[in-house]
Amino acid sequence: QATPLVAGIAVAAAAYAGRYGIQAWQAFKARPPSMRKFYEGGFQATMTRREAALILGVRERTPTDKIKEAHRRVMVANHPDAGGSHYLASKINEAKDMLLGKTKGGGSAF
């Protein structure tokens, strides 16, 4: 007789957990855009160190090895051979060059 009671409690707990999960997801989607983690907006006419750091997801004063690692990670996700955009790939490369000191900005091919 205890088995149906335990099963009923388990089903009720699952239903409450599902309800809580749906409410949490709706609250997550309804939050204002300023609280989102990613950078929203277009590119500046001339790339700055700040914009380059935002593109690669690093700080402006990040060590060289970390910049190269971040560049590789972002480039793998956005490479034209994997369905990414040539424009984004050029901006990612420009961001790496900017942070490594190989360019003074405005080096995009587009």
C-alpha positions in Angstrom: 0.0 0.0 0.0 2.9 2.3 0.5 4.1 1.9 -3.2 1.1 3.9 -4.7 1.6 6.6 -2.1 5.3 7.0 -3.0 4.5 6.9 -6.7 1.9 9.7 -6.2 4.3 11.8 -4.3 7.0 11.3 -7.0 4.5 12.4 -9.7 3.5 15.4 -7.8 7.1 16.4 -7.2 7.9 16.1 -10.9 4.9 18.2 -11.8 5.9 21.0 -9.4 9.5 20.8 -10.6 8.3 21.1 -14.2 6.1 24.0 -13.4 9.0 25.8 -11.6 11.2 25.1 -14.6 8.7 26.6 -17.1 8.3 29.7 -14.9 12.1 30.2 -14.6 12.5 29.9 -18.4 9.8 32.5 -19.0 11.4 34.8 -16.5 14.8 34.3 -18.2 13.4 35.1 -21.7 11.5 38.2 -20.3 14.5 39.9 -18.8 15.6 43.2 -20.3 18.2 43.2 -23.1 20.8 45.1 -21.0 21.2 42.0 -18.8 22.2 39.7 -21.6 25.8 38.5 -21.8 26.6 39.0 -25.4 27.6 42.2 -27.2 24.6 43.6 -29.1 25.3 46.1 -31.9 27.2 46.6 -35.1 30.9 47.2 -35.7 32.5 50.6 -35.3 34.0 52.3 -38.4 37.5 51.9 -37.0 38.2 49.0 -34.6 39.3 49.9 -31.1 41.0 47.7 -28.5 37.8 47.7 -26.6 35.8 46.4 -29.6 38.4 43.8 -30.4 38.3 42.6 -26.8 34.5 42.3 -27.0 34.7 40.4 -30.2 37.1 37.8 -28.8 35.5 37.7 -25.4 38.7 38.7 -23.5 40.0 41.7 -21.6 42.0 44.5 -23.4 45.2 43.6 -21.5 45.0 39.8 -21.9 48.3 37.9 -22.5 49.2 36.9 -26.0 48.6 33.1 -25.6 45.1 33.8 -24.2 44.3 36.1 -27.2 45.4 33.4 -29.6 43.3 30.8 -27.8 40.3 33.0 -27.8 40.8 33.8 -31.5 40.9 30.1 -32.3 37.8 29.3 -30.3 35.8 32.2 -31.9 37.1 31.5 -35.4 36.2 27.8 -35.2 32.6 28.8 -34.4 32.4 31.4 -37.2 34.7 30.1 -39.9 33.3 30.4 -43.5 34.1 26.7 -44.3 31.8 25.7 -41.4 28.9 27.9 -42.5 30.1 31.2 -41.0 30.4 34.6 -42.6 33.5 35.9 -44.4 32.8 39.3 -43.0 32.7 38.0 -39.4 35.9 36.0 -40.0 37.6 39.1 -41.2 36.5 41.1 -38.1 37.7 38.3 -35.8 41.1 38.3 -37.5 41.2 42.1 -37.3 40.4 41.9 -33.6 43.2 39.4 -33.0 45.7 41.6 -35.0 44.5 44.7 -33.0 45.1 43.1 -29.6 48.4 41.6 -30.7 49.6 45.0 -31.9 49.9 44.0 -35.6 47.6 46.7 -36.9 46.4 50.2 -36.1 42.7 49.5 -37.0 40.6 49.7 -40.1 42.2 46.6 -41.6 39.0 44.8 -42.5 38.7 43.6 -46.1 35.1 44.7 -46.2 
